Amino acid sequence: MTSKSNSRTRSASSTSSSAPTAKRQKITVAPFLAAFPRRTLLSSSRWVNKVPHDIWVFQILNPFLDLKALSTLGRCNTFFEEYWQYVLKLNVIRVPEGCPNMNQAMDVAVIFSERNECTMENPVKVEVGEGKYVMVGVNAPGSSTGSLMNVSCNNIAIVGKGKGKTTILGGFRVYNQQNVKFEALTVANENGPHGLLLKGSKTNADILMCIVKQCRYTGTWVEDGATVTATGSEFMENGFYGMCCVGVNTKASLNDCKMHHNGKHGMRAFYGAVVDLHGTKTDIHSNKLHGIAACTRAKVNIHLPSQHNTSHDNVGEDRVQWGGGSIANTNADGTFTHVEEDEEEDEEGEWF
């Protein structure tokens, strides 16, 4: 009896050792997108892996991990790398949901632009929610570029929730970056000279449905061959000019824009810059000096008939030119109406 029992025991033991070890069953959850069908285990603990996908994303990842932290977590866990790749492909940075402030959003935008194939049609998109966002740690107030944040990548769109709904307290500096767009937001820079500073022959920027106001000197300053297109935007209540364009090959095309209640001129162009004004909603008024000023070989072309009330009710002249500058209307019959040249003014050569 004892012999048979030992025999059965040995037989069972032999069978058990020769059989392959059962593989551990992986637990998976719903994929983020079809592009990311495989989901790795978060933990060896089954209860952790059974946490639903939406709980992980909306109750754990989004509230406690900003995008800058997420970009480095792939080294710690494969899951976080998968989620980072998913977020990266979306090419959207949300403030404050993904990044708590604009400073961090601009840092992450550089990472996105380096790792994605961004184009004018598919830019890095920084979506800024309603509220006021203060630029922090960006130069000292009162410096030559006080409170200006550098836009350090091409193909980027900074989009708010609308005029007066999203407000940036500070400004942006764009130097030789292409396809930069500002859309549906207000920029106010009391501590710095400009709201938008656009420089360099490679720079081209779009300003769409924005307000640029209450800057120490100029709402938007364009120089060194930069190109800007503004549509449906307002440049108001700035210390000196609503917009100023400086230098040969510097170009501005403004469509249905308003410039009002600025400390000096609504629009100033000098040193060979060219400005084109389009749209029947164009309105330049209530500025404390002149409406439109063109000097030192600059040209302001108004693509509206001379009867259009483009510039009006300014404290000084509505249109003034000197030093070889010119202001001309394009009439319906194709002719031009020029403004007569004024005496040269003593503010020639002001630079900020």
SVG drawing of the C-alpha trace seen along z (x, -y; Angstrom):
<svg xmlns="http://www.w3.org/2000/svg" viewBox="-17 -122 33 124">
<polyline fill="none" stroke="black" stroke-width="0.4" points="0.0,0.0 2.8,-2.3 4.6,-1.5 1.6,-2.2 1.1,-5.5 4.7,-6.6 4.4,-5.6 1.3,-7.7 3.1,-10.6 6.2,-10.4 4.0,-10.1 2.1,-13.2 5.3,-15.1 6.9,-14.0 3.9,-15.1 3.8,-18.5 7.5,-19.2 7.3,-18.3 4.3,-20.4 5.0,-24.0 4.5,-26.8 1.1,-28.5 1.6,-32.0 0.2,-34.9 -2.8,-36.4 -2.3,-40.1 -5.1,-42.5 -5.8,-45.2 -8.1,-48.2 -9.6,-50.2 -7.0,-51.8 -6.5,-55.5 -6.9,-55.5 -6.6,-53.0 -3.1,-54.2 -2.3,-53.0 -3.9,-49.5 -1.6,-48.0 -1.8,-49.0 0.9,-47.8 0.3,-46.9 0.5,-49.7 1.4,-47.5 1.7,-43.9 -1.3,-44.5 -4.5,-43.4 -6.6,-46.0 -4.5,-48.8 -4.9,-47.5 -8.6,-47.1 -9.0,-50.9 -11.1,-52.1 -9.4,-54.1 -11.4,-57.3 -10.5,-57.2 -6.8,-57.0 -6.9,-59.8 -9.4,-62.3 -9.0,-61.6 -5.3,-60.7 -3.2,-61.7 -4.8,-65.1 -5.2,-66.5 -1.8,-65.4 0.5,-65.4 1.2,-68.4 2.6,-67.9 6.1,-68.9 6.2,-66.2 4.5,-63.6 7.2,-64.1 9.8,-62.7 7.8,-59.8 8.3,-57.3 11.7,-56.5 9.8,-55.3 6.9,-53.3 6.0,-52.1 2.4,-53.1 3.3,-56.8 5.4,-56.7 2.4,-55.4 0.2,-58.1 2.8,-60.7 3.0,-59.5 -0.8,-59.7 -0.8,-63.3 2.1,-64.2 0.2,-63.1 -2.8,-65.3 -0.4,-68.3 -2.5,-70.4 -1.4,-72.1 -4.2,-73.3 -3.7,-76.0 -4.4,-75.5 -5.5,-71.9 -2.3,-70.5 0.1,-73.3 -0.7,-75.6 0.7,-78.8 1.8,-80.2 5.5,-80.0 5.4,-76.2 3.1,-76.0 5.7,-77.7 8.4,-75.3 6.3,-72.3 5.5,-73.8 9.2,-73.7 9.2,-70.0 6.1,-69.3 7.6,-71.2 10.8,-69.2 9.1,-65.8 6.2,-66.4 6.2,-67.3 4.5,-70.6 3.4,-72.7 1.4,-75.8 -1.7,-73.5 -0.9,-71.4 0.7,-73.8 1.4,-73.2 -1.8,-74.6 -1.7,-76.3 -5.4,-76.6 -5.7,-79.1 -8.9,-79.0 -10.9,-81.9 -9.3,-84.1 -6.2,-86.2 -2.7,-84.7 0.3,-86.5 3.7,-86.1 6.1,-85.2 9.8,-85.4 10.1,-87.1 12.7,-89.9 12.3,-92.7 9.5,-95.2 10.8,-98.3 13.6,-96.6 13.8,-97.1 11.8,-93.9 10.1,-93.7 7.4,-91.1 7.9,-89.7 7.9,-86.0 9.9,-84.5 7.9,-82.4 10.7,-80.0 9.3,-77.7 7.8,-77.9 4.3,-76.8 2.5,-77.6 -1.0,-78.9 -1.9,-80.6 -5.7,-80.5 -7.9,-82.0 -11.6,-81.8 -12.3,-85.3 -11.6,-89.0 -12.0,-89.9 -12.5,-86.2 -8.8,-85.2 -6.3,-87.9 -2.5,-87.6 -0.9,-90.0 2.4,-90.5 3.5,-90.2 5.1,-88.0 8.4,-88.5 8.7,-86.7 12.1,-86.8 12.7,-85.0 9.9,-82.5 7.5,-81.5 3.8,-80.8 2.9,-82.2 -0.7,-82.9 -2.4,-84.8 -6.2,-84.3 -9.2,-85.2 -7.4,-86.7 -6.5,-90.0 -2.9,-91.0 -2.2,-93.7 1.4,-94.6 1.5,-97.5 5.0,-96.5 6.6,-96.2 7.0,-98.4 4.9,-96.3 2.2,-93.6 3.5,-91.9 7.1,-92.5 7.7,-91.0 11.2,-91.1 13.3,-89.6 13.0,-89.0 11.9,-85.3 9.1,-86.3 5.5,-86.1 2.6,-86.3 -1.2,-86.4 -3.3,-88.4 -6.9,-87.2 -9.8,-88.6 -7.5,-89.9 -7.2,-93.0 -3.8,-94.4 -4.1,-97.2 -2.6,-99.2 1.0,-98.6 3.5,-101.1 4.5,-102.2 3.1,-100.3 0.4,-97.6 2.2,-95.8 5.7,-96.7 6.9,-95.3 10.5,-95.7 13.5,-94.3 11.6,-92.9 8.9,-91.0 5.5,-90.5 2.2,-90.7 -1.4,-90.1 -4.1,-91.3 -7.9,-90.6 -10.7,-91.9 -8.4,-93.1 -8.2,-96.2 -5.1,-98.1 -6.1,-100.5 -5.2,-102.5 -1.5,-102.1 1.0,-104.7 2.2,-105.7 1.0,-103.8 -1.6,-101.2 0.8,-99.7 4.2,-100.8 6.0,-99.3 9.7,-100.1 12.2,-99.4 12.6,-98.4 10.8,-95.1 8.7,-95.3 5.0,-94.7 1.7,-94.9 -1.7,-94.0 -4.7,-95.0 -8.2,-93.8 -11.2,-95.4 -8.9,-96.5 -9.5,-99.3 -6.9,-101.6 -8.2,-104.0 -7.5,-105.9 -3.7,-105.6 -1.3,-108.1 0.1,-109.3 -0.9,-107.8 -3.2,-105.0 -0.9,-103.7 2.7,-104.8 5.0,-103.6 8.5,-104.8 11.9,-104.0 10.5,-102.4 7.9,-100.1 4.7,-99.3 1.2,-99.1 -1.9,-98.0 -5.4,-98.8 -8.4,-96.7 -12.0,-96.3 -14.9,-98.7 -14.8,-98.1 -11.4,-99.7 -11.7,-102.5 -8.8,-104.7 -10.1,-107.3 -9.8,-109.1 -6.0,-109.0 -4.3,-111.8 -2.1,-112.9 -2.6,-111.7 -4.6,-108.9 -2.2,-107.6 1.4,-108.8 3.8,-107.9 7.3,-109.2 10.8,-108.6 9.8,-106.8 7.1,-104.6 3.9,-103.9 0.4,-103.4 -2.0,-102.2 -5.7,-102.4 -7.6,-100.0 -10.8,-101.9 -12.3,-104.8 -11.4,-108.3 -15.0,-108.8 -14.5,-106.0 -14.2,-107.4 -11.0,-105.4 -9.4,-107.8 -11.4,-110.4 -11.9,-112.4 -8.2,-112.3 -6.8,-115.2 -4.2,-116.0 -4.5,-115.3 -6.3,-112.2 -3.6,-111.5 -0.1,-113.0 3.0,-112.3 6.6,-113.7 10.1,-112.9 9.1,-111.1 6.3,-109.1 3.0,-108.7 -0.6,-107.9 -2.9,-107.0 -6.4,-105.8 -7.3,-103.3 -10.5,-104.5 -13.1,-102.3 -12.0,-103.5 -8.4,-102.4 -7.1,-105.9 -5.2,-107.0 -5.9,-109.9 -2.7,-111.0 -2.4,-113.1 -0.4,-116.2 3.0,-116.1 3.1,-117.9 6.0,-119.7 8.5,-117.3 7.8,-116.6 10.3,-116.5 9.5,-113.0 11.7,-111.6 13.9,-108.8 12.1,-107.6 13.0,-103.9 11.8,-101.8"/>
</svg>
